[in-house]
Amino acid sequence: MKKMILAAAIIAVGFTSCNKKAEGDAATNDTITKTTETPQTDASTHPEGTTPKPDEHTAQTSLDWAGIYAGTLPCADCEGIQTEVALNDDDTFVVKQTYLGKKETIEDKGKIMWHDGTIAHLKGKTVDMKLKVGENQLIFLDQEGKEITGPLKDKYIFKKN
């Protein structure tokens, strides 16, 4: 008789602990489901003709990118191209480039075209440059939008004044 009571108690404990584990798993699954659900938006929550913007953290939205940046780019037939880039809060730019040793200066202005919130494409009448926006610096990119590599790569970084 004692063996039967002991066996029944062990089985009862086993069932009880299984049920608690299953309840715990269900709570965990609910939590996971709740945190991975994507909120649904409908047209009535946004002004007509607008698209809701995702909450993204990019250089354009997260950094204090407006300001004046300066650097000297390498030049094949001069001492260097002293470059000053002014990026304005209204998404406009002014670029001034002086060819050292030639005393030739080019100045251009236009509207900043943003790519993926990290690349500022400056295209004016004479200037066409792509710059990767970083913390207090702009990195000059090649025409394919890639960072310059090699021993002169540090010459392609403009520092914020």
C-alpha positions in Angstrom: 0.0 0.0 0.0 2.8 2.4 0.8 4.4 1.7 -2.6 1.1 2.6 -4.3 0.8 5.9 -2.5 4.5 6.7 -3.2 4.0 5.8 -6.9 0.8 8.0 -7.1 2.6 10.9 -5.4 5.5 10.7 -7.8 3.2 10.6 -10.8 1.2 13.5 -9.4 4.3 15.6 -8.9 5.4 14.7 -12.5 2.1 15.9 -14.0 2.2 19.1 -11.9 5.7 20.0 -12.9 4.9 19.3 -16.6 1.9 21.6 -16.5 3.9 24.4 -14.9 6.6 24.1 -17.6 4.0 24.2 -20.4 2.4 27.3 -18.9 5.9 28.9 -18.7 6.5 28.0 -22.3 3.2 29.6 -23.3 4.1 32.8 -21.5 7.4 32.9 -23.2 5.8 32.4 -26.6 3.3 35.1 -25.9 6.2 37.5 -25.1 8.0 36.6 -28.3 4.9 37.0 -30.4 4.1 40.4 -28.9 7.6 41.8 -29.4 7.9 40.6 -33.0 4.5 41.8 -34.2 4.7 44.7 -36.8 2.3 47.5 -36.1 -0.3 47.9 -38.9 -0.8 51.4 -40.2 -3.7 52.5 -42.4 -4.1 55.6 -44.6 -6.4 57.2 -42.0 -3.5 57.7 -39.5 -1.3 59.7 -42.0 -2.1 62.8 -43.9 -3.3 62.2 -47.4 -0.6 61.6 -50.0 2.2 61.0 -47.4 4.0 57.8 -46.6 5.0 57.1 -43.0 8.7 57.3 -42.4 10.4 54.4 -40.7 12.3 55.1 -37.5 15.8 54.9 -38.9 19.0 56.1 -37.4 21.2 57.3 -40.3 23.9 59.9 -40.6 21.3 62.3 -42.1 18.9 61.9 -39.1 21.3 61.2 -36.2 24.4 63.3 -36.8 25.0 67.0 -36.7 26.2 67.0 -40.3 25.5 70.7 -41.2 28.7 72.8 -41.1 31.9 73.6 -42.9 34.4 70.9 -43.7 37.9 71.3 -45.1 40.7 69.2 -46.5 43.3 69.1 -49.3 42.7 66.5 -52.0 45.7 65.0 -53.9 46.2 66.5 -57.4 48.2 65.0 -60.3 49.3 68.3 -61.8 49.3 70.7 -58.8 50.3 70.8 -55.2 46.8 69.8 -54.1 43.2 70.9 -54.2 42.3 72.8 -51.1 38.6 72.0 -50.6 36.0 73.6 -48.4 32.5 72.0 -48.3 29.6 73.8 -46.6 26.6 71.7 -45.9 23.5 73.6 -44.8 20.5 72.5 -42.8 18.2 73.2 -45.7 20.0 70.5 -47.8 22.0 72.9 -49.9 25.8 73.0 -50.3 28.6 75.3 -51.4 31.9 73.8 -52.5 35.0 76.0 -53.0 38.1 74.4 -54.5 41.5 76.1 -54.9 44.2 74.4 -57.0 47.4 75.1 -55.0 50.3 76.3 -57.2 47.9 77.3 -59.9 45.8 79.9 -58.0 42.7 78.6 -59.8 39.5 78.6 -57.8 36.2 76.9 -58.5 33.1 77.6 -56.5 29.8 75.8 -57.0 26.5 75.3 -55.1 23.4 73.2 -55.3 21.1 70.8 -53.5 22.3 67.8 -51.5 20.9 64.5 -52.8 20.9 61.9 -50.0 21.5 58.2 -50.7 20.5 55.8 -47.9 20.8 58.6 -45.3 24.6 58.2 -45.2 25.9 59.4 -48.6 25.6 63.1 -49.5 25.8 63.5 -53.3 26.8 67.0 -54.2 26.1 67.9 -57.9 26.3 71.4 -59.2 27.5 72.9 -62.5 31.1 71.9 -62.1 31.1 69.8 -58.9 30.0 66.2 -58.8 31.1 64.4 -55.6 29.9 61.8 -53.3 30.7 62.1 -49.6 30.1 59.6 -46.8 28.9 61.5 -43.7 30.6 60.5 -40.5 31.0 62.1 -37.0 32.6 65.5 -37.7 34.0 64.3 -41.0 33.2 63.7 -44.7 34.9 60.9 -46.6 35.3 61.5 -50.3 34.1 58.6 -52.4 35.0 57.5 -55.9 32.4 57.7 -58.7 31.2 54.2 -57.9 30.4 55.4 -54.3 33.3 53.4 -52.7 35.9 54.7 -50.2 39.3 55.5 -51.6 41.9 52.9 -50.6 45.7 52.9 -50.6 48.4 55.0 -49.0 46.7 58.3 -49.8 43.2 57.3 -48.4 43.6 59.8 -45.4 43.9 62.7 -47.8 40.3 62.0 -48.9 38.8 62.9 -45.5 37.4 66.4 -44.8 37.3 67.5 -41.2 34.6 69.7 -39.7 35.8 73.1 -38.7 
